[in-house]
């Protein structure tokens, strides 16, 4: 017979209980930071052939700058006692190209980043702690637990939190609907049932809600950001380059009943060609402007704001057309009773944002603010005839302040509050509970009965007992004891594997 106590003792180590937080932060340091830099690639200036090329980014380990100019390692116990922030310098490779002439590559310190206790960049990490003790000129103890005790740290403390101005703060795991996934629902409107397909298209921190619904007389209509009111499905398909009526119908479905619905849509189509469709969208998004501006604005809206996760260039329009056709097919399947509505509370339709994902969000916003400031400083230097140097253009407090403020207050990008919270240090169990908390973004003042209910798919993932009473009931949850959080797979790897197995990509011809 299996002795569960052996399994429990092996599993419930100090590292394991907050491993999801630490692994997520390590992933952000190793991959997330560089991903944000690679999204930008360069800083364009309003001067011909002048820009800044951005390269590798990396993070040091936390240090403290003393009054005498020395910079010894900073350990969490010192940060707590002296009301300091446990943070490290962030360095970036950058090269200015001045009117086509490449200047010398520089390494600039762009700001400070809070470091999670016990993460890879922490001075208490097993790989770093010996070096930390040597630099502090302490005698080196024999075991890791004794080393932690020497540096004023509780050997039983799991880490997984930050220290901001001397206060210990944890980032809550946020639960949200899965991005880039079609979700079906029905709505009662004007006394009749309306079938709707929604997708939260997410790319580089930008999130666009695209909706396809069956309106009056079975006409499919689409709405997405930057376009006022809804637009006919057929119009948008033609704007995406699918001009023949037959191709539009077969792209959606070859089911005879669905083809009847699609023929009704074709009959009342507002446009015949791609040019007419783009002109119609242009009139919607830029009324009263010149024809050239209307066309360019319409093309920009289609590429940038419609299903951005599939790409933001004209080459990705055919892929967007296939995805839109799949959304239309799902709506018609729901209408004909061939499939059910999607359950928003099913955990397959949920995704969790851990500490690393949340840090990536605020770093992206802070870095964009830094780019604007660098652009202004370099342009001003050029006007005054000074040399263009990144070391003088970067003001590191611009990035640091934009990161530290959300960490200290809990007010995150996107208007969310309570993301960063003071750790509950009443006892050891309350600390573990706080670091394994999961928060729903739904309003506390609304009933949301179904969202608060215990869902069967939470089995083994979410604790059925541990939730607050009152308005937070069912919206603030905790991980089950044996729950593990997976981090997903890069889409490119999946595509490469499929192509290696002989799957042929869809061609644009």
PyMOL commands that set and color helices and strands:
alter all, ss='L'
color gray80, all
select helices_A, chain A and resi 4-11+14-17+19-40+76-81+129-135+144-150+216-218+233-239+245-252+256-267+274-285+291-305+308-310+314-335+347-349+355-383+390-393+396-409+428-435+449-452+456-458+470-472+491-500
alter helices_A, ss='H'
color red, helices_A
select strands_A, chain A and resi 42-44+51-59+87-98+101-102+106-114+162-164+167-171+173-177+183-189+192-203+206-214+220-223+231-232+350-353+420-422+437-440+476-478
alter strands_A, ss='S'
color yellow, strands_A
deselect
rebuild
show_as cartoon
